[in-house]
Amino acid sequence: MKRLIALLAGLAVMGSMSMTSFAAFSDEIALNADGKTYTAALSGDAATANAGKQTTIVAYKGDTIEVGSIQYIDQAAADSFTFQLMDPLTENVKVVMGGEAIDKQEVGTIFFEKEADTYTVSGSVNNFVEADYYDMLVADEIVAPEDLDAYKAAYGTFAHLVTVDEALAYAENYGDELIINPIETVEIVDGTYTFEGLEAGEYAVVITRDAALPYMEYATVEDADVEMDAVDMLFGDVIGAKDFFIDGSDIATVLDVNGLDITEGATVAGYDVVHDLFIDGGDIAVLLGNNGLSLYDYGTDFINDNL
């Protein structure tokens, strides 16, 4: 009972002081390693002046100290307190101290930082190599397990989430080497891709495959998840002749390895656009059918605006 009376008395004294009478104080509040408790302390002249004398500490929400706003209150002959808030932090909490020898001091504020809303960007690719194809390559001993990653890189379709500037840089440096600095990359193994946990902003999605024209489009995230258009990759812009066009150079490059099977190496595996284990007429027929196509045939806003 004596302790309760002392606390109430301390609160009455503190509550009688104007908020504008706070001294200017640096933030002297630390979140402890347990992630739940805080330690607040008087500092400098205030700690010296009040040394060994009774101190009251109050942590409260809002602009006034009142019963409903108090998150912590205690009193002791100390200039430092470790405490836990009564409720989960949902708004800023101010911490003040006062004592026998000092006026009420604002020690600092425990700031509530609301987590930013996050969204997803997702989409699909219609013509991709399914995961069970890779399983077959190993099961039938066509490719050694230790070589499978190289074949996945040649056959695989990848979705990259990048900044708009990075997409532009990729386009400017387009060629046989994939030069891209993605925020995240996912391999498309079931026809779909999803990028999660994104804050609002403007991104770009770049979809790549070794023997295809890259697809590039804006992904503008505002206040909802974004579903990108389904993509049909345009096959034929092959390694050795990558220039955003499918033309005679690409066809000649594939003709040079006509008749090879994919065990000749992962690089030529990329030319097996119909993925039947051989570089042959089927692949050349695809290139002939796409002859004359370019990056602009995707017709995306990103490509139309920038390239």
Summary of the structure (lengths in Angstrom):
residues: 307
radius of gyration: 32.6
end to end distance: 78.0
largest distance: 96.4
contacts: 889
relative contact order: 0.11
helix: 29%
strand: 29%
